[in-house]
Amino acid sequence: MAFHLKPRKTLRVAVAGTIPGEHENTAQKFSFVLICARLSQTEIDDVLASKTESVKEFLQKVVQGWEGVLGEDGAPLVFDSISFDGVLNEPGIRTLCFNAYMLEIGAKPKV
């Protein structure tokens, strides 16, 4: 199969994990999808070489929306900078989102 070189502007990134519950053995599973800008390899190299940009700042630049994020009332949470900041302040989520992005953006070997 041929490789078609064409611009791909966005990327869907699946994020999944668990968050500890209030009581022992009550971890909550979660999953959601981030809609992100798809960076070029040069842009990724620049981000990885940067010593000034934080993971949070990187995610705030590339994430454009989401699916599957719910508010306290169980209703879908509208994506905006304030709600995204709230999600990123949950311990471990920044790293989980960043790693999911880096895994999803690149080419993968055929299995």
Phi and psi in degrees as a GROMACS rama.xvg file:
@    title "Ramachandran Plot"
@    xaxis  label "Phi"
@    yaxis  label "Psi"
@TYPE xy
-75.9928  154.099  ALA-2
-94.2367  123.708  PHE-3
-99.2315  113.736  HIS-4
-81.1021  107.033  LEU-5
-147.321  147.641  LYS-6
-64.4298  134.14  PRO-7
-120.513  108.825  ARG-8
-85.5116  -29.692  LYS-9
-126.668  164.733  THR-10
-145.189  133.82  LEU-11
-95.0995  125.222  ARG-12
-119.351  114.259  VAL-13
-80.8775  129.38  ALA-14
-121.238  129.586  VAL-15
-144.858  151.043  ALA-16
178.972  -158.974  GLY-17
-134.584  150.861  THR-18
-121.606  132.764  ILE-19
-57.9656  140.039  PRO-20
-85.859  -179.445  GLY-21
-72.9923  -25.1876  GLU-22
-119.952  161.953  HIS-23
-56.2451  138.465  GLU-24
60.1043  32.7844  ASN-25
-120.492  33.4651  THR-26
-59.4774  141.851  ALA-27
-105.366  124.239  GLN-28
-76.7316  148.867  LYS-29
-148.658  159.262  PHE-30
-156.777  146.957  SER-31
-157.251  171.247  PHE-32
-120.996  132.368  VAL-33
-99.2043  136.773  LEU-34
-100.025  116.967  ILE-35
-125.907  155.847  CYS-36
-70.361  139.019  ALA-37
-95.1827  112.234  ARG-38
-82.4802  157.293  LEU-39
-80.5131  167.744  SER-40
-62.219  -37.5812  GLN-41
-61.9073  -43.2277  THR-42
-64.9723  -38.703  GLU-43
-64.8378  -44.56  ILE-44
-57.8031  -41.4583  ASP-45
-63.3326  -42.0798  ASP-46
-62.917  -46.7461  VAL-47
-66.8589  -29.3063  LEU-48
-82.9887  -17.8983  ALA-49
-67.6834  135.88  SER-50
-105.549  -0.050578  LYS-51
-109.236  -26.3526  THR-52
-88.4314  128.903  GLU-53
-82.8672  165.389  SER-54
-59.242  -42.0324  VAL-55
-60.4677  -45.9336  LYS-56
-63.0012  -40.1195  GLU-57
-60.5162  -49.2474  PHE-58
-63.2996  -38.2366  LEU-59
-63.7851  -26.8665  GLN-60
-78.8416  -40.4176  LYS-61
-94.5687  -27.0355  VAL-62
-80.032  126.736  VAL-63
-111.961  -12.4766  GLN-64
179.273  -178.043  GLY-65
-156.247  166.456  TRP-66
-134.967  140.943  GLU-67
87.0422  14.622  GLY-68
-100.996  124.447  VAL-69
-112.85  148.673  LEU-70
-82.0224  -179.219  GLY-71
-57.4622  -30.8304  GLU-72
-83.5061  -0.828368  ASP-73
87.2555  -2.97312  GLY-74
-85.2739  151.232  ALA-75
-55.0512  134.846  PRO-76
-91.9062  126.483  LEU-77
-67.5824  135.204  VAL-78
-75.9621  124.478  PHE-79
-154.763  173.161  ASP-80
-62.4188  -34.4266  SER-81
-71.172  -46.6207  ILE-82
-67.8461  -36.0309  SER-83
-65.6185  -40.0829  PHE-84
-60.5589  -39.4208  ASP-85
-61.6455  -41.9288  GLY-86
-65.1867  -44.0242  VAL-87
-67.3426  -17.7312  LEU-88
-84.5955  -6.427  ASN-89
-72.7451  124.034  GLU-90
-53.0227  129.495  PRO-91
91.3436  -18.2977  GLY-92
-66.6908  -39.5627  ILE-93
-56.3508  -49.8198  ARG-94
-64.3993  -41.1575  THR-95
-61.5378  -45.1454  LEU-96
-65.761  -43.6567  CYS-97
-62.0975  -47.9131  PHE-98
-64.0156  -39.9887  ASN-99
-62.7545  -40.8315  ALA-100
-61.3408  -49.3618  TYR-101
-63.6462  -35.7301  MET-102
-69.8791  -37.5935  LEU-103
-79.7928  -30.1915  GLU-104
-72.3548  -28.3513  ILE-105
-88.1179  163.227  GLY-106
-66.0982  150.153  ALA-107
-125.586  150.402  LYS-108
-68.2287  147.746  PRO-109
-72.4857  132.949  LYS-110
